[in-house]
Amino acid sequence: MKYADLHPNIRIRIITDFFTDLTQKSIIPFMAIYLSIQIGAGLAGLLLTVNIVASMIVGLWAGYWSDRIGRKKLMVIAQSLQVVALLGLAIANSPWMDSIIVTCLMFLLSSLSSGITVPIANAMIVDVSSEHERHYVYGLQYWTTNVAVTFGALMGGLFFESFRFLLFSLVCLESLATLFILIFMIRETMDKRVFGYDDAPIQRNILKTYWAVFQDKRFMIFFTATVLAVSLEFQLDKYIAVRLKNEFTAQLFGSDVSGLHMFSLIMVINTVMVALVAIPFSRWIGRFQSRSIMTVGMLLYTAGFTVLAFSNWAWLLISSAILLTIGELMYAPVRQVMLAGMIPDSDRAAYMAADGLSYNVAALLGSLGLTIGAFLPSYAMAGLYVLMGLGALIFFRKLFRKAEEQNQHLPCADAS
């Protein structure tokens, strides 16, 4: 499988998604600090919560309508809103204007735009990819996302505090270029005749659509597994970071290493490994069965986070960071392929939007883990991580068994 062999829409989306992620990661992590200084931590936290909830709601709305009126129209609308939002942020933080109110409103508009784009972009990839291609596509997408996160954080760190106008202007130009690419190069991927909406009235409203999605037992098993697995990832910059800061101190290569230094090193190991090996690694594991990849990946991923929950031995922490990264590289693309294979053609974007909720639930559990960790000893948190990781693995394997049973009961075709 080569990049050039992919559908043109996928090739374009991977590139544009990289720059979109770059834009978001150069702004969002630093916006919380900026808003806390400008309007206070309490009000800033409330505003960020409103942004997340609003993004979730508009994502569900976009998923529903994308399955009815097409992908491209909504993506162009969302990208247009993103251009307006980033232009507004640039103006509100320019040498001629400094408005926290406009900044907050434009930041909300940017969040709404992202909420619309994500489920539709994911559905578009499923529209034009085969099951054979998806291991490679999702591995490549995973790599570009992590590289974008790295460079986005670097850009934000360099420019956000002192050169916000320059930063917002640059990302606005990038967003404008993306808009023109969407308008002139992306093709519509939803065939209404295939999806069953050709000249037909919409039979289900949005509430009935998502009621049907969350009544889907296979999807809810997958949803639960995803929440448990991703919740471990959200522990890294919350409970694990705080624990290392409070408990860890060591010497490494003759130098004193604090807990924050160790946390930064773990993040660097994860980022560098993903950037260097994600693509060749995804090609290599593609020759094995998905069930085996998921099993080994989740076990390594769980073991890595479990050790990070209690150990204060530097080399064991470094080894654990390597293990969890390998595990994540194994399980994450397979998870995406599983999702793509179980959703019905007629509600692809709606299912993608519902899947996005699993990350929001996992984020809440990540924050809850920080609270629970204040009362439980580290070894108890490690035990909790084991239960979460094994629980996710059990649910994922249950889905594989259901798929195998379904295939065994399919009627054999007459070869005569």
C-alpha positions in Angstrom: 0.0 0.0 0.0 1.3 3.4 -1.0 0.1 6.9 -0.4 -0.3 7.5 -4.2 -2.7 4.5 -4.3 -5.2 6.1 -2.0 -8.4 7.9 -3.2 -7.6 11.6 -4.0 -10.0 12.7 -1.2 -8.1 10.7 1.4 -4.7 12.1 0.2 -6.1 15.7 0.4 -7.8 15.1 3.7 -4.6 13.7 5.3 -2.7 16.9 4.3 -5.5 19.3 5.3 -6.2 17.5 8.5 -2.5 17.9 9.4 -2.7 21.7 9.0 -6.0 21.8 10.8 -4.6 19.9 13.8 -1.5 22.1 13.7 -3.8 25.2 13.9 -5.8 23.8 16.8 -2.8 22.6 18.8 -1.0 25.9 18.5 -4.0 27.7 20.0 -6.2 25.5 22.3 -3.6 24.4 24.9 -2.4 28.0 25.4 -5.9 29.5 25.3 -6.7 28.1 28.8 -3.7 29.9 30.3 -4.5 33.1 28.5 -8.1 33.2 29.5 -7.2 32.3 33.1 -5.0 35.4 33.2 -7.6 37.7 31.5 -10.9 36.6 33.1 -9.9 34.4 36.0 -9.5 30.6 36.3 -13.1 30.0 37.3 -14.7 31.9 34.4 -12.1 30.5 32.0 -12.9 26.9 33.1 -16.6 27.6 32.6 -16.0 29.0 29.1 -13.9 26.0 28.1 -16.6 23.7 29.3 -19.2 25.6 27.3 -16.9 25.2 24.2 -16.6 21.5 24.7 -20.3 21.0 25.2 -21.2 23.2 22.3 -18.8 21.3 20.1 -20.3 18.0 21.1 -23.8 19.2 20.3 -23.0 20.7 16.9 -21.0 17.5 16.1 -24.1 15.4 16.6 -26.1 17.8 14.5 -23.4 17.8 11.7 -23.2 14.0 11.7 -27.0 13.7 11.3 -27.2 16.2 8.4 -24.1 15.0 6.7 -25.7 11.7 6.1 -28.6 13.5 4.4 -27.3 16.4 2.4 -23.7 15.3 1.8 -20.2 15.8 3.3 -18.7 18.5 1.2 -21.4 21.2 1.8 -21.0 21.1 5.5 -17.3 20.8 5.4 -17.1 24.0 3.3 -19.5 25.8 5.7 -17.4 24.6 8.7 -14.1 25.7 7.2 -15.6 29.1 6.2 -16.6 29.6 9.9 -13.0 28.6 10.9 -11.6 31.3 8.6 -13.9 33.9 10.1 -13.0 32.8 13.6 -9.3 32.9 13.1 -9.5 36.3 11.3 -11.6 37.6 14.3 -9.0 36.2 16.7 -6.2 38.0 14.7 -8.1 41.3 14.7 -9.0 41.0 18.4 -5.4 40.5 19.3 -3.8 43.0 16.8 -1.8 46.2 17.4 -5.1 48.1 16.7 -7.5 46.2 18.9 -7.3 44.1 22.1 -10.7 42.6 23.0 -11.1 39.7 25.3 -14.9 39.5 24.5 -14.3 39.1 20.8 -11.5 36.6 21.5 -13.9 34.5 23.6 -16.6 34.6 20.9 -14.2 33.8 18.1 -12.7 30.9 20.1 -16.2 29.5 20.6 -16.9 29.8 16.8 -13.6 28.0 16.1 -14.7 25.2 18.5 -18.0 24.9 16.7 -16.3 24.7 13.3 -14.1 21.8 14.6 -17.1 20.1 16.0 -18.7 20.1 12.6 -15.6 19.0 10.7 -14.4 16.0 12.7 -17.3 13.5 12.2 -17.8 14.4 8.6 -14.1 14.1 7.7 -14.0 10.7 9.4 -17.1 9.6 7.5 -15.6 10.8 4.2 -12.6 8.5 4.7 -14.8 5.5 5.3 -16.8 6.4 2.2 -13.9 6.0 -0.2 -11.6 3.4 1.5 -11.7 -0.3 1.5 -11.1 -2.4 4.6 -7.7 -3.4 3.3 -6.7 0.3 2.9 -7.9 1.4 6.3 -5.0 -0.1 8.4 -2.6 2.0 6.4 -4.8 5.1 6.2 -5.5 5.2 10.0 -1.9 4.5 10.8 -0.8 7.4 8.5 -3.5 9.6 10.0 -2.4 8.7 13.5 1.2 9.7 12.6 0.2 13.1 11.0 -1.9 14.0 14.0 0.9 13.4 16.5 3.4 15.3 14.3 0.9 18.2 14.1 0.5 18.2 17.8 4.3 18.4 18.3 4.8 21.3 15.9 1.6 23.0 17.0 2.7 23.0 20.6 6.1 24.4 19.5 4.4 27.2 17.5 2.1 28.1 20.3 5.0 28.1 22.8 7.0 30.4 20.6 4.3 32.8 19.5 1.2 32.7 21.7 2.3 34.9 24.6 4.1 37.7 22.8 3.1 37.3 19.1 -0.6 36.3 19.1 -1.4 38.5 16.2 1.3 36.9 14.0 0.2 33.4 15.2 -3.5 34.0 14.5 -2.7 35.6 11.1 -0.5 32.6 10.0 -3.1 30.0 11.0 -5.9 32.1 9.3 -3.9 32.1 6.0 -3.5 28.3 6.4 -7.2 27.9 7.1 -8.1 30.0 4.1 -5.8 27.8 1.9 -7.6 24.7 3.3 -11.0 26.3 2.4 -10.0 26.8 -1.3 -8.7 23.2 -1.4 -12.0 21.9 -0.1 -14.0 24.0 -2.6 -12.0 23.1 -5.7 -10.3 19.8 -5.0 -12.5 17.7 -2.7 -15.3 15.7 -4.3 -18.6 14.7 -2.7 -18.3 11.1 -1.4 -21.8 10.4 -0.3 -23.9 8.8 -3.1 -27.5 9.5 -2.2 -28.7 6.5 -4.3 -26.5 4.2 -2.3 -27.4 5.7 1.0 -31.1 5.6 0.3 -31.9 9.3 0.3 -32.3 10.0 -3.4 -35.3 12.2 -3.8 -36.8 10.7 -0.6 -38.1 12.5 2.5 -36.1 12.3 5.7 -37.8 9.5 7.6 -36.1 9.9 11.0 -35.5 13.1 12.9 -32.2 13.7 14.8 -33.4 12.3 18.1 -34.7 9.0 16.5 -31.4 8.7 14.6 -29.2 8.9 17.7 -31.6 6.8 19.7 -31.1 4.1 17.1 -27.3 4.6 17.3 -27.2 4.2 21.0 -29.6 1.2 20.8 -27.0 -0.6 18.6 -25.6 -3.2 21.0 -22.4 -3.8 19.0 -21.7 0.0 18.9 -22.3 0.4 22.6 -19.8 -2.4 23.4 -17.3 -0.6 21.1 -18.2 2.8 22.8 -17.6 1.3 26.3 -14.3 -0.2 25.2 -13.1 3.0 23.7 -14.0 5.0 26.8 -12.0 2.6 29.0 -9.0 2.6 26.7 -8.9 6.3 26.0 -9.4 7.1 29.7 -6.0 5.7 30.4 -4.5 8.2 27.9 -6.2 11.1 29.7 -4.6 10.0 33.0 -1.1 10.8 31.6 -1.3 14.6 31.9 -3.5 14.5 35.0 -3.0 12.0 37.8 0.3 10.6 36.5 1.8 14.1 35.9 0.7 15.2 39.4 2.0 12.0 41.0 5.4 12.4 39.4 5.6 16.0 40.4 4.9 15.2 44.0 6.7 11.8 44.4 9.5 11.4 41.8 13.1 12.5 42.1 16.2 10.7 40.7 19.5 11.1 39.1 19.9 10.3 35.4 23.2 10.5 33.6 24.6 12.3 36.6 22.0 15.0 36.7 19.1 15.6 39.0 15.7 14.8 37.4 12.5 16.2 38.9 9.0 14.7 38.4 8.1 17.4 35.8 11.3 16.6 33.9 10.4 12.9 33.9 6.9 13.7 32.7 8.3 15.8 29.9 10.7 13.0 29.0 7.8 10.5 28.8 5.9 12.9 26.5 9.0 13.3 24.3 9.5 9.5 24.0 5.9 9.1 23.0 6.0 11.9 20.4 9.4 10.9 18.9 8.5 7.2 18.6 5.2 8.0 16.9 6.9 10.4 14.5 9.7 8.0 13.6 8.0 4.5 13.5 4.3 4.9 13.1 4.1 4.5 9.3 6.5 1.6 8.9 5.1 0.0 12.0 1.6 0.1 10.7 2.7 -1.5 7.5 4.5 -4.3 9.4 1.6 -5.2 11.7 -0.8 -5.1 8.9 0.3 -8.7 8.0 -1.1 -10.0 11.3 -4.7 -10.7 12.4 -6.5 -7.7 13.8 -7.6 -9.6 16.9 -4.0 -10.5 17.8 -2.8 -7.0 17.2 -5.5 -5.6 19.4 -4.8 -8.1 22.2 -1.0 -7.5 22.3 -1.4 -3.8 21.8 -3.9 -3.4 24.7 -1.8 -5.5 27.0 1.3 -3.4 26.3 -0.7 -0.2 26.6 -2.2 -1.2 29.9 1.1 -2.4 31.3 2.8 0.9 30.5 0.2 3.0 32.2 0.0 0.7 35.2 3.7 1.1 35.9 3.5 4.9 35.4 0.8 4.9 38.1 3.1 3.7 40.9 6.8 3.4 39.9 9.5 5.9 40.8 12.4 4.1 39.1 13.5 6.2 36.2 14.5 3.4 33.8 11.3 1.5 34.5 9.3 4.6 33.8 11.2 5.1 30.5 10.6 1.5 29.5 6.9 1.9 30.3 6.7 4.9 28.1 8.1 2.9 25.2 5.7 0.0 26.0 2.6 2.1 26.1 3.6 3.9 22.8 4.0 0.6 21.0 0.7 -0.6 22.4 -1.0 2.6 21.3 0.5 2.2 17.8 -1.0 -1.3 17.6 -4.4 -0.8 19.1 -5.4 2.7 17.8 -5.5 2.0 14.0 -7.3 -1.4 14.6 -9.9 0.4 16.7 -10.6 2.8 13.8 -10.8 -0.1 11.4 -13.3 -1.9 13.7 -15.5 1.3 13.9 -15.5 1.7 10.1 -16.5 -1.9 9.6 -19.5 -1.9 11.9 -21.3 1.3 11.1 -24.2 1.2 8.5 -23.7 3.2 5.3 -26.8 5.3 5.8 -25.6 6.7 9.2 -21.8 6.9 8.9 -21.4 10.5 10.0 -23.9 10.1 12.8 -22.0 7.1 14.2 -18.7 9.0 13.8 -20.2 11.9 15.8 -21.4 9.5 18.5 -18.0 7.9 18.6 -16.6 11.4 19.3 -18.6 11.5 22.5 -16.5 8.6 23.8 -13.5 10.9 23.9 -15.5 13.5 25.9 -16.6 10.9 28.4 -13.0 9.6 28.6 -11.8 13.2 29.3 -14.3 13.5 32.1 -13.0 10.2 33.6 -9.5 11.4 33.2 -10.3 14.4 35.4 -12.1 12.2 37.8 -9.0 10.0 38.1 -7.1 13.1 39.4 -9.7 13.5 42.1 -9.8 9.8 43.0 -6.0 9.7 43.1 -6.0 12.3 45.9 -7.6 9.7 48.2 -6.2 6.4 46.9 -2.5 5.2 47.1 -0.6 4.9 43.9 -0.7 1.0 43.9 -4.5 1.2 44.1 -4.6 3.5 41.1 -2.4 1.0 39.3 -4.9 -1.7 40.0 -7.7 0.5 38.7 -5.7 1.0 35.5 -5.3 -2.7 35.1 -9.1 -3.2 35.4 -9.8 -0.4 32.9 -7.3 -1.8 30.4 -8.4 -5.4 30.7 -12.0 -4.3 30.6 -11.4 -2.5 27.3 -9.6 -5.6 25.9 -12.5 -7.9 26.9 -15.0 -5.7 25.2 -12.9 -5.4 22.0 -12.4 -9.1 21.9 -16.1 -9.7 22.4 -16.7 -7.6 19.2 -14.2 -9.8 17.3 -16.1 -12.9 18.5 -19.4 -11.5 17.4 -18.0 -10.7 14.0 -16.6 -14.2 13.6 -19.9 -15.7 14.7 -21.8 -13.5 12.2 -19.5 -14.6 9.4 -19.9 -18.3 10.2 -23.7 -17.9 10.0 -23.7 -16.2 6.6 -25.3 -18.3 3.9 -22.8 -19.8 1.4 -23.0 -18.5 -2.2 -23.9 -21.0 -4.9 -20.8 -21.5 -7.0 -22.4 -23.5 -9.7 
